[in-house]
Amino acid sequence: MENRVWLITGASSGFGRAIARAAQAAGDTVVGAVRDPAALDDLETVRLDVTDPAAVEAAVAEVVARHGRIDVLVNNAGRSQIGAVEETTDAELRALMELHFFGPAALVRAVLPHMRARGSGAIVQMSSMGGQLSFAGFGAYSATKCALEGFSEALAEEVAPHGIKVLIVEPGAFRTSLFGGRLYRSAPMPEYADTVGKTREMAATSDGKQPGDPAKAAAAILAALDGDTPLRLPLGDDAVDALVAHADAVRAELRAWEPVARATAFD
């Protein structure tokens, strides 16, 4: 479709900014959904806190009123968090889930009636390789992304008959602010210094050195939407390697325990 209308959350930096630029370069119309529209002077914006359900409905209605439709929704707003499961408070976990899961879910529900009416559309869910695997210190972050991915698998099956695509993007380490200003750290406990402590050290030393280029990621996302769109799109050597290794480990464990697993039916 020519001149698509995009609604991109978290469009002020990182992947959101890169996707917005790529879509604009392709001749599309982009609306960035951000908390502070004044922070962007070169992009059409709508004010939105994705954790506010009423604001979600209002933002979608405003974009549809302006442009008549939303062709692509990109759920990108987010941040990272490091903390052992025991270190992570209930409030911290719930806040992250609101941002990464309940907010995107509300946006999906808000745009679907418009997309179904047109018989077309695309929903891009910015997940992470952490949406399929996790390691010490990223339990809360990965939990939100795993929830988003499970939600999106069902969504893809439900909306395909209505001409709507769903794309789950699973980046590895890209040069964004994920480990910079948007990294939240739970209060550390000395008991986890040897496990989560290593993750904290990695995050502290890797910001600005990540191998992934957000502009190339954006180009890959646009190519996936324009072609035979996959359900999942991992991005980066590290993501591909980690996901392949994880899939191999899951298969090996499944095969090893298959006789026990299959022997649980009534005789």
N, C-alpha and C positions, 0 to 999 in steps of 0.2 A: 504494500500500500504506500502510495506517495504521500508526502506531507503528513506523517503520523503525528498524533498529539500524545506527548509523553507526560506523565506525572511521576516525578522522581523525589522520593523523600531523602533527606540528608544530602541535598545537592550542593551544599556549600564547599565541600572538600572531598578528598579521597575518591573512591569509586563513583560516588554520586556525581561529583564534578566532572570526572573523566567521561562518564556515560552521557552527561548532558552535552558536553562539547562535541562528542562523536555524533550524537543525534542531530545537533544543530548543523554540524558540517555536512550531514547527509541531507539537509534541507527540511528537517522535521521541526515541529513546534514543541518546545520544551517548557514545562512549568515546574519550577523547583519548589518543593514543599519544605519550608524551613521555619524554625522558631522565630528567627529575626530577619525578615525580608530586607531590612536596611543594610544587612551585611553583604548583599549581592546587588551590584548595580549594572551587571551585564547579562542578567537572566530574568525572564518573567517569573514571578514568584507568587506563592499563596502562603499565608501564615498557617502553620500547623505544628502542633505538639502531638505526635502520633499516639501518645499515651492518654489523650483526651478523646473519648468516643464522640462527643458532640462536635468537637473540632474536626474530626475525621469526616463526618457527614457533611459539615459545612464546606470544607475544602473541596471535596469531590463535587458537590453541587455548584460551587463557584467556578471550577474549571469547566464543567459541562455547560454552564451558562455562558461562559466566555467563548468556548470553541465548539460546542455542540456535541462533543464526544471525548472519550479518553481511549486511545488505542493501546497504549502500553503503560502499565503501572510497574514501577520499580520500587520495591520495598527494600530500601538501602539504609535507612537511619539506624545507627547503632553505635556501640562502643565495646571495648574489651574489658575483661575483668580477670584478675588473678587472685586466687585464694583457695586454700584447701577446703574441702567440703565442711570440715568442722569449723574452719575460720569464717566461713561465709554465713552472715546472719540471714534470718528470714526476710528482713526488710530489703537487704541487698539482692537476694535471689528473686523476690517478687518484683522489685523495680526493673531488674534486667529482663525478666519474663514479660513484663508489660511492654518494654521497648522492642524486644526482638520477636515476640510471639503475638500477644494480644493486640498490639497496634497494627501489625501487618494483617492479622486476621480481620480486624475491623475494616481496614482499607479494601481488602479483597471483597468483603461482603458489600461494601458501598459501591464499588465499581462494577460488580457483576451484572446488576440489572441493566446498566447501560450497554455493556459489551454483549450480553445475550440479545438485547433488542436489535443490535446491529449484526449479530451473527459473526462477530470477529473480535479479536483482541489478544493481548498477551500480558501475562503476569510474570514478572521477573522477581524471584525471591533471592536476595543476596544472603547466602548462607556462608559456609566455610568448610574446609576439609574437616573441621571440628563438628560438622553436622553428621558425620558418620563414625568418628572416632574421637578419643580424648586422651589426655594424659595429665599427670599431677599438676594441679593448680588451675586447670581450665574446666573443672567439673560444671560450674554454674554456666559459664559461657556456652559450652558444648550442649548442655541440657536444653538451652533455649533454641539452639540451632537444630538439634535433633527433633525437637517438638515441631519446629517450622517445617522440616523436611517431611515428617510423617503426615502432617496436615496437607502439605503440597502434593504428595503422592496421591492421596485420595482426591484432592481438588482437580488434579490433571485428568483423572478418569471421569470425573463428574462433568467437567466443562468441555471436554473434547467434542461431544456431539453438537455443541453450540458454536463450534468454530474458534474456540479460545485455546491458546497455548499456555503452558506453564513451564517455566525454565528455572531450575534450581542451580544457582552459581556457587561453586565451592572453591574459593581462592585459597592459596597457601599464603606465604609471606610476601606482601606487596608493600611498596613504599608509600604508605598512607599514614595517617595519624593514629592508627589503631593502638600502637605501642607508645604513642606520645601523649598528647593532651587528652586523649579519650580513653586512656587506660586507667581503670579503677582498681585499687589494691585493697583487699580486705586486710584487717589488722593481723600481722603475722604471729604465729605461735612457734616457740622454739622447737616443739616436737616435730615440726615439718620442715625444718631447715635443710635436711638432706634430700628432700624430694621437691616440695614446692619452692624451696629456696633456690634451686637450680633454674626453675622456670622464671622466677623473679629476676635472677641474674641475666638470663637470656634476653628477657624483655628490655632490661635496662641498657644492654649493650648493643642491641640490634636495631634500634630505631634509627631510621635514615640510611640503613645499610641493607634493607630487604632487597632481594633480587628482582622481585616482580615490578613491572612497569604498568601502572594503572591505565595509561592510554592504550597499551596493547590489550589489556584485559577488556576495556570498553569495546575495542574493535572486534574482539572475539565474541563478545555478547551480541553485538549487532549482527555479526555473520551468522550466529546460531539462530537468531530470530528470523533472519531472511532466508534460511535454508531449511533443511529437514531437522527441525528443532528437537534436540534431545531433552529428556527429562532432567538430566544432571550434566553440568558442564564444569569439571574441575579445571583450575587454572594454575599453572606453574609446575615446574619439575618436582618441587617438594610435595605439592598436593597429589600429583599423579603417583609418585613413588610411595607416599604414605598410604594412599587409598588402595593401591594394588597390594601392598604388603598386608594391610588390614584385611582385605577381602580374602587373601590367601590364608591368613591365620584363622579367620572365621570358618572357612571351608575345611581346613585341617582339623579344627576342633570338632566341627559338626560330624565329620567322617569318623573321628575317633570315638565319639559318644553315640553314634547312630544306633548301634544295637541296643543300648540302654534306652535311648529315646523312643525307639520303635516298640519296645517291649512293655509299654504302659497301657495297652488296651485291655478291656475285659476279655477273659478267656472264653 
